[in-house]
Every structure is written in C-alpha cells, then in structure tokens.
Amino acid sequence: MAKTVIEVRKNPNENNASVLRRFSRRIQESNIIQKVKGNRYNERKESKLKIKKSALKRMGKRKENEKLRKLGKIK
C-alpha cells in the first residue's frame, strides 16, 4: 500500500478540537482506514515451491504408513 501523507496545520485562531476534527475528516475522505481494514484478513498465496514440498512430504508419509501397515506394525 502506498504511503499517504495527510498534513493539517493549525490556524492562528483555531482550537485543538477543531484541528483534530479537520484531521479526522481528511482521514475519512482519503479512505485510508477502509483500505487497511479491507487488507486486514488478506492472506498471501503459498508459493509453488512450498506447495510442491508439502505434497512430496504427504506422499512420503503415506508411503511409510502403507509400508508399516503391510508389515503389521500399525492397524
């Protein structure tokens, strides 16, 4: 996500509450919070290499279990 800089400067006759209000309004208008909340649960896809390695691991375990089952060591 690209960084967005939002700057609000205090006017000479302005109190802190109105500056804060202007800042929060600018944040809402820029949709930064919605974008962050939208990406909150986004998960990356696993790489092809990781998928292949896990598949090979599963195949190896399955082969080992079959071998042990044939030998009668596990039911």
PDB file of N, CA, C and O in Angstrom:
ATOM      1  N   MET A   1       0.845  -1.166   0.000  1.00  0.00           N
ATOM      2  CA  MET A   1       0.000   0.000   0.000  1.00  0.00           C
ATOM      3  C   MET A   1       0.899   1.240   0.000  1.00  0.00           C
ATOM      4  O   MET A   1       1.858   1.324   0.767  1.00  0.00           O
ATOM      5  N   ALA A   2       0.579   2.186  -0.858  1.00  0.00           N
ATOM      6  CA  ALA A   2       1.354   3.413  -0.940  1.00  0.00           C
ATOM      7  C   ALA A   2       1.102   4.259   0.303  1.00  0.00           C
ATOM      8  O   ALA A   2      -0.006   4.306   0.837  1.00  0.00           O
ATOM      9  N   LYS A   3       2.144   4.911   0.735  1.00  0.00           N
ATOM     10  CA  LYS A   3       2.005   5.764   1.915  1.00  0.00           C
ATOM     11  C   LYS A   3       1.324   7.064   1.511  1.00  0.00           C
ATOM     12  O   LYS A   3       1.678   7.672   0.501  1.00  0.00           O
ATOM     13  N   THR A   4       0.364   7.478   2.292  1.00  0.00           N
ATOM     14  CA  THR A   4      -0.337   8.726   2.052  1.00  0.00           C
ATOM     15  C   THR A   4      -0.027   9.669   3.204  1.00  0.00           C
ATOM     16  O   THR A   4      -0.174   9.313   4.373  1.00  0.00           O
ATOM     17  N   VAL A   5       0.397  10.860   2.861  1.00  0.00           N
ATOM     18  CA  VAL A   5       0.725  11.842   3.880  1.00  0.00           C
ATOM     19  C   VAL A   5      -0.421  12.837   3.966  1.00  0.00           C
ATOM     20  O   VAL A   5      -0.784  13.473   2.977  1.00  0.00           O
ATOM     21  N   ILE A   6      -0.977  12.961   5.145  1.00  0.00           N
ATOM     22  CA  ILE A   6      -2.048  13.927   5.379  1.00  0.00           C
ATOM     23  C   ILE A   6      -1.537  14.912   6.406  1.00  0.00           C
ATOM     24  O   ILE A   6      -1.175  14.541   7.522  1.00  0.00           O
ATOM     25  N   GLU A   7      -1.514  16.170   6.015  1.00  0.00           N
ATOM     26  CA  GLU A   7      -0.979  17.200   6.896  1.00  0.00           C
ATOM     27  C   GLU A   7      -2.050  18.250   7.137  1.00  0.00           C
ATOM     28  O   GLU A   7      -2.665  18.755   6.197  1.00  0.00           O
ATOM     29  N   VAL A   8      -2.263  18.571   8.398  1.00  0.00           N
ATOM     30  CA  VAL A   8      -3.227  19.607   8.770  1.00  0.00           C
ATOM     31  C   VAL A   8      -2.496  20.576   9.677  1.00  0.00           C
ATOM     32  O   VAL A   8      -1.933  20.181  10.697  1.00  0.00           O
ATOM     33  N   ARG A   9      -2.507  21.845   9.301  1.00  0.00           N
ATOM     34  CA  ARG A   9      -1.834  22.868  10.119  1.00  0.00           C
ATOM     35  C   ARG A   9      -2.867  23.676  10.888  1.00  0.00           C
ATOM     36  O   ARG A   9      -3.965  23.950  10.402  1.00  0.00           O
ATOM     37  N   LYS A  10      -2.488  24.041  12.081  1.00  0.00           N
ATOM     38  CA  LYS A  10      -3.389  24.801  12.943  1.00  0.00           C
ATOM     39  C   LYS A  10      -3.404  26.269  12.536  1.00  0.00           C
ATOM     40  O   LYS A  10      -2.360  26.912  12.418  1.00  0.00           O
ATOM     41  N   ASN A  11      -4.605  26.778  12.326  1.00  0.00           N
ATOM     42  CA  ASN A  11      -4.754  28.205  12.021  1.00  0.00           C
ATOM     43  C   ASN A  11      -4.577  29.014  13.308  1.00  0.00           C
ATOM     44  O   ASN A  11      -4.773  28.474  14.397  1.00  0.00           O
ATOM     45  N   PRO A  12      -4.217  30.278  13.211  1.00  0.00           N
ATOM     46  CA  PRO A  12      -3.925  31.074  14.424  1.00  0.00           C
ATOM     47  C   PRO A  12      -5.082  31.157  15.419  1.00  0.00           C
ATOM     48  O   PRO A  12      -4.850  31.114  16.628  1.00  0.00           O
ATOM     49  N   ASN A  13      -6.316  31.274  14.941  1.00  0.00           N
ATOM     50  CA  ASN A  13      -7.456  31.425  15.850  1.00  0.00           C
ATOM     51  C   ASN A  13      -8.268  30.134  15.966  1.00  0.00           C
ATOM     52  O   ASN A  13      -9.485  30.181  16.140  1.00  0.00           O
ATOM     53  N   GLU A  14      -7.605  28.993  15.870  1.00  0.00           N
ATOM     54  CA  GLU A  14      -8.320  27.721  15.869  1.00  0.00           C
ATOM     55  C   GLU A  14      -7.922  26.914  17.113  1.00  0.00           C
ATOM     56  O   GLU A  14      -6.757  26.888  17.509  1.00  0.00           O
ATOM     57  N   ASN A  15      -8.910  26.266  17.711  1.00  0.00           N
ATOM     58  CA  ASN A  15      -8.585  25.455  18.894  1.00  0.00           C
ATOM     59  C   ASN A  15      -8.204  24.031  18.468  1.00  0.00           C
ATOM     60  O   ASN A  15      -8.385  23.642  17.314  1.00  0.00           O
ATOM     61  N   ASN A  16      -7.669  23.262  19.433  1.00  0.00           N
ATOM     62  CA  ASN A  16      -7.162  21.920  19.138  1.00  0.00           C
ATOM     63  C   ASN A  16      -8.260  20.963  18.700  1.00  0.00           C
ATOM     64  O   ASN A  16      -8.017  20.092  17.865  1.00  0.00           O
ATOM     65  N   ALA A  17      -9.444  21.103  19.238  1.00  0.00           N
ATOM     66  CA  ALA A  17     -10.546  20.200  18.894  1.00  0.00           C
ATOM     67  C   ALA A  17     -10.919  20.330  17.425  1.00  0.00           C
ATOM     68  O   ALA A  17     -11.171  19.324  16.763  1.00  0.00           O
ATOM     69  N   SER A  18     -10.959  21.548  16.907  1.00  0.00           N
ATOM     70  CA  SER A  18     -11.333  21.726  15.502  1.00  0.00           C
ATOM     71  C   SER A  18     -10.225  21.234  14.567  1.00  0.00           C
ATOM     72  O   SER A  18     -10.513  20.748  13.473  1.00  0.00           O
ATOM     73  N   VAL A  19      -8.968  21.353  14.983  1.00  0.00           N
ATOM     74  CA  VAL A  19      -7.862  20.817  14.182  1.00  0.00           C
ATOM     75  C   VAL A  19      -7.981  19.294  14.110  1.00  0.00           C
ATOM     76  O   VAL A  19      -7.821  18.694  13.047  1.00  0.00           O
ATOM     77  N   LEU A  20      -8.258  18.693  15.242  1.00  0.00           N
ATOM     78  CA  LEU A  20      -8.422  17.241  15.297  1.00  0.00           C
ATOM     79  C   LEU A  20      -9.605  16.796  14.442  1.00  0.00           C
ATOM     80  O   LEU A  20      -9.537  15.778  13.753  1.00  0.00           O
ATOM     81  N   ARG A  21     -10.685  17.565  14.495  1.00  0.00           N
ATOM     82  CA  ARG A  21     -11.869  17.256  13.702  1.00  0.00           C
ATOM     83  C   ARG A  21     -11.557  17.330  12.206  1.00  0.00           C
ATOM     84  O   ARG A  21     -11.978  16.465  11.438  1.00  0.00           O
ATOM     85  N   ARG A  22     -10.808  18.377  11.791  1.00  0.00           N
ATOM     86  CA  ARG A  22     -10.426  18.518  10.384  1.00  0.00           C
ATOM     87  C   ARG A  22      -9.526  17.377   9.933  1.00  0.00           C
ATOM     88  O   ARG A  22      -9.657  16.862   8.823  1.00  0.00           O
ATOM     89  N   PHE A  23      -8.596  16.988  10.829  1.00  0.00           N
ATOM     90  CA  PHE A  23      -7.690  15.887  10.504  1.00  0.00           C
ATOM     91  C   PHE A  23      -8.462  14.578  10.322  1.00  0.00           C
ATOM     92  O   PHE A  23      -8.243  13.848   9.355  1.00  0.00           O
ATOM     93  N   SER A  24      -9.364  14.290  11.257  1.00  0.00           N
ATOM     94  CA  SER A  24     -10.114  13.036  11.159  1.00  0.00           C
ATOM     95  C   SER A  24     -11.026  13.034   9.933  1.00  0.00           C
ATOM     96  O   SER A  24     -11.252  11.980   9.339  1.00  0.00           O
ATOM     97  N   ARG A  25     -11.546  14.184   9.548  1.00  0.00           N
ATOM     98  CA  ARG A  25     -12.371  14.266   8.348  1.00  0.00           C
ATOM     99  C   ARG A  25     -11.529  13.973   7.101  1.00  0.00           C
ATOM    100  O   ARG A  25     -11.968  13.267   6.194  1.00  0.00           O
ATOM    101  N   ARG A  26     -10.309  14.529   7.075  1.00  0.00           N
ATOM    102  CA  ARG A  26      -9.417  14.265   5.934  1.00  0.00           C
ATOM    103  C   ARG A  26      -9.052  12.788   5.846  1.00  0.00           C
ATOM    104  O   ARG A  26      -8.967  12.225   4.754  1.00  0.00           O
ATOM    105  N   ILE A  27      -8.837  12.168   7.000  1.00  0.00           N
ATOM    106  CA  ILE A  27      -8.526  10.736   7.027  1.00  0.00           C
ATOM    107  C   ILE A  27      -9.693   9.951   6.451  1.00  0.00           C
ATOM    108  O   ILE A  27      -9.484   9.055   5.633  1.00  0.00           O
ATOM    109  N   GLN A  28     -10.905  10.263   6.853  1.00  0.00           N
ATOM    110  CA  GLN A  28     -12.086   9.556   6.352  1.00  0.00           C
ATOM    111  C   GLN A  28     -12.262   9.765   4.854  1.00  0.00           C
ATOM    112  O   GLN A  28     -12.623   8.832   4.137  1.00  0.00           O
ATOM    113  N   GLU A  29     -12.011  10.976   4.378  1.00  0.00           N
ATOM    114  CA  GLU A  29     -12.153  11.257   2.950  1.00  0.00           C
ATOM    115  C   GLU A  29     -11.128  10.514   2.111  1.00  0.00           C
ATOM    116  O   GLU A  29     -11.403  10.170   0.962  1.00  0.00           O
ATOM    117  N   SER A  30      -9.950  10.263   2.667  1.00  0.00           N
ATOM    118  CA  SER A  30      -8.902   9.585   1.907  1.00  0.00           C
ATOM    119  C   SER A  30      -9.070   8.064   1.900  1.00  0.00           C
ATOM    120  O   SER A  30      -8.347   7.376   1.179  1.00  0.00           O
ATOM    121  N   ASN A  31     -10.008   7.525   2.686  1.00  0.00           N
ATOM    122  CA  ASN A  31     -10.318   6.078   2.746  1.00  0.00           C
ATOM    123  C   ASN A  31      -9.141   5.219   3.204  1.00  0.00           C
ATOM    124  O   ASN A  31      -9.065   4.043   2.848  1.00  0.00           O
ATOM    125  N   ILE A  32      -8.234   5.783   3.979  1.00  0.00           N
ATOM    126  CA  ILE A  32      -7.092   5.018   4.468  1.00  0.00           C
ATOM    127  C   ILE A  32      -7.557   3.904   5.399  1.00  0.00           C
ATOM    128  O   ILE A  32      -7.109   2.763   5.279  1.00  0.00           O
ATOM    129  N   ILE A  33      -8.441   4.228   6.312  1.00  0.00           N
ATOM    130  CA  ILE A  33      -8.899   3.257   7.313  1.00  0.00           C
ATOM    131  C   ILE A  33      -9.643   2.103   6.639  1.00  0.00           C
ATOM    132  O   ILE A  33      -9.462   0.946   7.019  1.00  0.00           O
ATOM    133  N   GLN A  34     -10.475   2.408   5.645  1.00  0.00           N
ATOM    134  CA  GLN A  34     -11.211   1.352   4.947  1.00  0.00           C
ATOM    135  C   GLN A  34     -10.263   0.416   4.215  1.00  0.00           C
ATOM    136  O   GLN A  34     -10.475  -0.797   4.206  1.00  0.00           O
ATOM    137  N   LYS A  35      -9.214   0.969   3.598  1.00  0.00           N
ATOM    138  CA  LYS A  35      -8.247   0.127   2.887  1.00  0.00           C
ATOM    139  C   LYS A  35      -7.519  -0.797   3.857  1.00  0.00           C
ATOM    140  O   LYS A  35      -7.334  -1.980   3.573  1.00  0.00           O
ATOM    141  N   VAL A  36      -7.109  -0.260   4.995  1.00  0.00           N
ATOM    142  CA  VAL A  36      -6.383  -1.067   5.982  1.00  0.00           C
ATOM    143  C   VAL A  36      -7.279  -2.168   6.533  1.00  0.00           C
ATOM    144  O   VAL A  36      -6.852  -3.315   6.666  1.00  0.00           O
ATOM    145  N   LYS A  37      -8.525  -1.817   6.853  1.00  0.00           N
ATOM    146  CA  LYS A  37      -9.450  -2.823   7.367  1.00  0.00           C
ATOM    147  C   LYS A  37      -9.758  -3.876   6.314  1.00  0.00           C
ATOM    148  O   LYS A  37      -9.979  -5.039   6.649  1.00  0.00           O
ATOM    149  N   GLY A  38      -9.775  -3.485   5.053  1.00  0.00           N
ATOM    150  CA  GLY A  38     -10.024  -4.433   3.976  1.00  0.00           C
ATOM    151  C   GLY A  38      -8.886  -5.417   3.809  1.00  0.00           C
ATOM    152  O   GLY A  38      -9.112  -6.583   3.485  1.00  0.00           O
ATOM    153  N   ASN A  39      -7.655  -4.956   4.028  1.00  0.00           N
ATOM    154  CA  ASN A  39      -6.479  -5.824   3.876  1.00  0.00           C
ATOM    155  C   ASN A  39      -6.152  -6.597   5.137  1.00  0.00           C
ATOM    156  O   ASN A  39      -5.217  -7.397   5.142  1.00  0.00           O
ATOM    157  N   ARG A  40      -6.891  -6.379   6.193  1.00  0.00           N
ATOM    158  CA  ARG A  40      -6.570  -6.966   7.494  1.00  0.00           C
ATOM    159  C   ARG A  40      -6.505  -8.492   7.449  1.00  0.00           C
ATOM    160  O   ARG A  40      -5.585  -9.082   8.014  1.00  0.00           O
ATOM    161  N   TYR A  41      -7.454  -9.134   6.795  1.00  0.00           N
ATOM    162  CA  TYR A  41      -7.519 -10.598   6.784  1.00  0.00           C
ATOM    163  C   TYR A  41      -7.066 -11.177   5.446  1.00  0.00           C
ATOM    164  O   TYR A  41      -7.296 -12.355   5.175  1.00  0.00           O
ATOM    165  N   ASN A  42      -6.435 -10.375   4.621  1.00  0.00           N
ATOM    166  CA  ASN A  42      -5.962 -10.847   3.331  1.00  0.00           C
ATOM    167  C   ASN A  42      -4.738 -11.730   3.540  1.00  0.00           C
ATOM    168  O   ASN A  42      -3.761 -11.303   4.155  1.00  0.00           O
ATOM    169  N   GLU A  43      -4.786 -12.953   3.033  1.00  0.00           N
ATOM    170  CA  GLU A  43      -3.667 -13.871   3.193  1.00  0.00           C
ATOM    171  C   GLU A  43      -2.978 -14.069   1.856  1.00  0.00           C
ATOM    172  O   GLU A  43      -3.625 -14.130   0.810  1.00  0.00           O
ATOM    173  N   ARG A  44      -1.676 -14.166   1.905  1.00  0.00           N
ATOM    174  CA  ARG A  44      -0.903 -14.377   0.687  1.00  0.00           C
ATOM    175  C   ARG A  44      -1.057 -15.813   0.217  1.00  0.00           C
ATOM    176  O   ARG A  44      -1.272 -16.718   1.023  1.00  0.00           O
ATOM    177  N   LYS A  45      -0.945 -16.020  -1.090  1.00  0.00           N
ATOM    178  CA  LYS A  45      -0.978 -17.368  -1.631  1.00  0.00           C
ATOM    179  C   LYS A  45       0.352 -18.040  -1.323  1.00  0.00           C
ATOM    180  O   LYS A  45       1.393 -17.387  -1.258  1.00  0.00           O
ATOM    181  N   GLU A  46       0.300 -19.360  -1.134  1.00  0.00           N
ATOM    182  CA  GLU A  46       1.536 -20.087  -0.902  1.00  0.00           C
ATOM    183  C   GLU A  46       2.306 -20.185  -2.210  1.00  0.00           C
ATOM    184  O   GLU A  46       1.714 -20.263  -3.286  1.00  0.00           O
ATOM    185  N   SER A  47       3.609 -20.181  -2.111  1.00  0.00           N
ATOM    186  CA  SER A  47       4.431 -20.275  -3.319  1.00  0.00           C
ATOM    187  C   SER A  47       4.326 -21.690  -3.888  1.00  0.00           C
ATOM    188  O   SER A  47       4.003 -22.640  -3.175  1.00  0.00           O
ATOM    189  N   LYS A  48       4.604 -21.808  -5.177  1.00  0.00           N
ATOM    190  CA  LYS A  48       4.522 -23.116  -5.844  1.00  0.00           C
ATOM    191  C   LYS A  48       5.500 -24.098  -5.221  1.00  0.00           C
ATOM    192  O   LYS A  48       5.189 -25.279  -5.072  1.00  0.00           O
ATOM    193  N   LEU A  49       6.683 -23.612  -4.855  1.00  0.00           N
ATOM    194  CA  LEU A  49       7.698 -24.484  -4.259  1.00  0.00           C
ATOM    195  C   LEU A  49       7.204 -25.056  -2.935  1.00  0.00           C
ATOM    196  O   LEU A  49       7.398 -26.239  -2.658  1.00  0.00           O
ATOM    197  N   LYS A  50       6.566 -24.218  -2.116  1.00  0.00           N
ATOM    198  CA  LYS A  50       6.076 -24.675  -0.822  1.00  0.00           C
ATOM    199  C   LYS A  50       4.966 -25.710  -1.006  1.00  0.00           C
ATOM    200  O   LYS A  50       4.905 -26.691  -0.265  1.00  0.00           O
ATOM    201  N   ILE A  51       4.090 -25.497  -1.989  1.00  0.00           N
ATOM    202  CA  ILE A  51       3.015 -26.452  -2.263  1.00  0.00           C
ATOM    203  C   ILE A  51       3.590 -27.788  -2.687  1.00  0.00           C
ATOM    204  O   ILE A  51       3.135 -28.838  -2.233  1.00  0.00           O
ATOM    205  N   LYS A  52       4.607 -27.754  -3.571  1.00  0.00           N
ATOM    206  CA  LYS A  52       5.232 -28.990  -4.051  1.00  0.00           C
ATOM    207  C   LYS A  52       5.921 -29.743  -2.907  1.00  0.00           C
ATOM    208  O   LYS A  52       5.820 -30.965  -2.801  1.00  0.00           O
ATOM    209  N   LYS A  53       6.624 -28.987  -2.052  1.00  0.00           N
ATOM    210  CA  LYS A  53       7.319 -29.637  -0.933  1.00  0.00           C
ATOM    211  C   LYS A  53       6.337 -30.314   0.014  1.00  0.00           C
ATOM    212  O   LYS A  53       6.588 -31.427   0.478  1.00  0.00           O
ATOM    213  N   SER A  54       5.221 -29.649   0.304  1.00  0.00           N
ATOM    214  CA  SER A  54       4.248 -30.248   1.213  1.00  0.00           C
ATOM    215  C   SER A  54       3.596 -31.469   0.572  1.00  0.00           C
ATOM    216  O   SER A  54       3.293 -32.440   1.265  1.00  0.00           O
ATOM    217  N   ALA A  55       3.376 -31.432  -0.745  1.00  0.00           N
ATOM    218  CA  ALA A  55       2.797 -32.583  -1.436  1.00  0.00           C
ATOM    219  C   ALA A  55       3.766 -33.764  -1.372  1.00  0.00           C
ATOM    220  O   ALA A  55       3.346 -34.897  -1.138  1.00  0.00           O
ATOM    221  N   LEU A  56       5.052 -33.506  -1.576  1.00  0.00           N
ATOM    222  CA  LEU A  56       6.048 -34.582  -1.501  1.00  0.00           C
ATOM    223  C   LEU A  56       6.122 -35.156  -0.093  1.00  0.00           C
ATOM    224  O   LEU A  56       6.276 -36.365   0.081  1.00  0.00           O
ATOM    225  N   LYS A  57       6.011 -34.288   0.912  1.00  0.00           N
ATOM    226  CA  LYS A  57       6.034 -34.745   2.297  1.00  0.00           C
ATOM    227  C   LYS A  57       4.850 -35.661   2.580  1.00  0.00           C
ATOM    228  O   LYS A  57       5.004 -36.720   3.189  1.00  0.00           O
ATOM    229  N   ARG A  58       3.640 -35.237   2.124  1.00  0.00           N
ATOM    230  CA  ARG A  58       2.440 -36.061   2.305  1.00  0.00           C
ATOM    231  C   ARG A  58       2.594 -37.408   1.631  1.00  0.00           C
ATOM    232  O   ARG A  58       2.230 -38.437   2.200  1.00  0.00           O
ATOM    233  N   MET A  59       3.136 -37.408   0.407  1.00  0.00           N
ATOM    234  CA  MET A  59       3.309 -38.662  -0.326  1.00  0.00           C
ATOM    235  C   MET A  59       4.274 -39.589   0.416  1.00  0.00           C
ATOM    236  O   MET A  59       4.058 -40.799   0.484  1.00  0.00           O
ATOM    237  N   GLY A  60       5.335 -39.007   0.968  1.00  0.00           N
ATOM    238  CA  GLY A  60       6.306 -39.812   1.711  1.00  0.00           C
ATOM    239  C   GLY A  60       5.692 -40.421   2.960  1.00  0.00           C
ATOM    240  O   GLY A  60       5.925 -41.592   3.259  1.00  0.00           O
ATOM    241  N   LYS A  61       4.905 -39.634   3.695  1.00  0.00           N
ATOM    242  CA  LYS A  61       4.254 -40.152   4.906  1.00  0.00           C
ATOM    243  C   LYS A  61       3.262 -41.251   4.560  1.00  0.00           C
ATOM    244  O   LYS A  61       3.177 -42.263   5.256  1.00  0.00           O
ATOM    245  N   ARG A  62       2.509 -41.048   3.477  1.00  0.00           N
ATOM    246  CA  ARG A  62       1.529 -42.038   3.058  1.00  0.00           C
ATOM    247  C   ARG A  62       2.212 -43.354   2.693  1.00  0.00           C
ATOM    248  O   ARG A  62       1.726 -44.432   3.038  1.00  0.00           O
ATOM    249  N   LYS A  63       3.349 -43.255   1.988  1.00  0.00           N
ATOM    250  CA  LYS A  63       4.106 -44.436   1.592  1.00  0.00           C
ATOM    251  C   LYS A  63       4.632 -45.174   2.823  1.00  0.00           C
ATOM    252  O   LYS A  63       4.575 -46.402   2.893  1.00  0.00           O
ATOM    253  N   GLU A  64       5.142 -44.416   3.787  1.00  0.00           N
ATOM    254  CA  GLU A  64       5.677 -45.008   5.020  1.00  0.00           C
ATOM    255  C   GLU A  64       4.565 -45.708   5.813  1.00  0.00           C
ATOM    256  O   GLU A  64       4.768 -46.809   6.326  1.00  0.00           O
ATOM    257  N   ASN A  65       3.390 -45.068   5.912  1.00  0.00           N
ATOM    258  CA  ASN A  65       2.263 -45.690   6.620  1.00  0.00           C
ATOM    259  C   ASN A  65       1.811 -46.966   5.932  1.00  0.00           C
ATOM    260  O   ASN A  65       1.493 -47.948   6.602  1.00  0.00           O
ATOM    261  N   GLU A  66       1.778 -46.968   4.598  1.00  0.00           N
ATOM    262  CA  GLU A  66       1.402 -48.187   3.862  1.00  0.00           C
ATOM    263  C   GLU A  66       2.376 -49.316   4.154  1.00  0.00           C
ATOM    264  O   GLU A  66       1.979 -50.460   4.374  1.00  0.00           O
ATOM    265  N   LYS A  67       3.661 -48.970   4.151  1.00  0.00           N
ATOM    266  CA  LYS A  67       4.702 -49.962   4.414  1.00  0.00           C
ATOM    267  C   LYS A  67       4.533 -50.566   5.813  1.00  0.00           C
ATOM    268  O   LYS A  67       4.601 -51.783   5.985  1.00  0.00           O
ATOM    269  N   LEU A  68       4.311 -49.692   6.816  1.00  0.00           N
ATOM    270  CA  LEU A  68       4.136 -50.172   8.188  1.00  0.00           C
ATOM    271  C   LEU A  68       2.859 -51.002   8.324  1.00  0.00           C
ATOM    272  O   LEU A  68       2.830 -51.975   9.078  1.00  0.00           O
ATOM    273  N   ARG A  69       1.806 -50.625   7.601  1.00  0.00           N
ATOM    274  CA  ARG A  69       0.553 -51.368   7.644  1.00  0.00           C
ATOM    275  C   ARG A  69       0.737 -52.769   7.066  1.00  0.00           C
ATOM    276  O   ARG A  69       0.199 -53.740   7.598  1.00  0.00           O
ATOM    277  N   LYS A  70       1.496 -52.871   5.978  1.00  0.00           N
ATOM    278  CA  LYS A  70       1.757 -54.175   5.348  1.00  0.00           C
ATOM    279  C   LYS A  70       2.583 -55.074   6.266  1.00  0.00           C
ATOM    280  O   LYS A  70       2.400 -56.291   6.295  1.00  0.00           O
ATOM    281  N   LEU A  71       3.498 -54.451   7.017  1.00  0.00           N
ATOM    282  CA  LEU A  71       4.310 -55.221   7.950  1.00  0.00           C
ATOM    283  C   LEU A  71       3.547 -55.582   9.208  1.00  0.00           C
ATOM    284  O   LEU A  71       4.021 -56.400   9.996  1.00  0.00           O
ATOM    285  N   GLY A  72       2.368 -54.990   9.419  1.00  0.00           N
ATOM    286  CA  GLY A  72       1.553 -55.299  10.573  1.00  0.00           C
ATOM    287  C   GLY A  72       1.955 -54.537  11.818  1.00  0.00           C
ATOM    288  O   GLY A  72       1.556 -54.918  12.919  1.00  0.00           O
ATOM    289  N   LYS A  73       2.730 -53.476  11.681  1.00  0.00           N
ATOM    290  CA  LYS A  73       3.161 -52.725  12.847  1.00  0.00           C
ATOM    291  C   LYS A  73       2.113 -51.707  13.298  1.00  0.00           C
ATOM    292  O   LYS A  73       2.085 -51.335  14.471  1.00  0.00           O
ATOM    293  N   ILE A  74       1.252 -51.251  12.383  1.00  0.00           N
ATOM    294  CA  ILE A  74       0.132 -50.378  12.757  1.00  0.00           C
ATOM    295  C   ILE A  74      -1.126 -50.923  12.105  1.00  0.00           C
ATOM    296  O   ILE A  74      -1.074 -51.601  11.079  1.00  0.00           O
ATOM    297  N   LYS A  75      -2.260 -50.609  12.727  1.00  0.00           N
ATOM    298  CA  LYS A  75      -3.528 -51.087  12.169  1.00  0.00           C
ATOM    299  C   LYS A  75      -4.154 -50.074  11.278  1.00  0.00           C
ATOM    300  O   LYS A  75      -5.227 -50.316  10.725  1.00  0.00           O
TER     301      LYS A  75
END
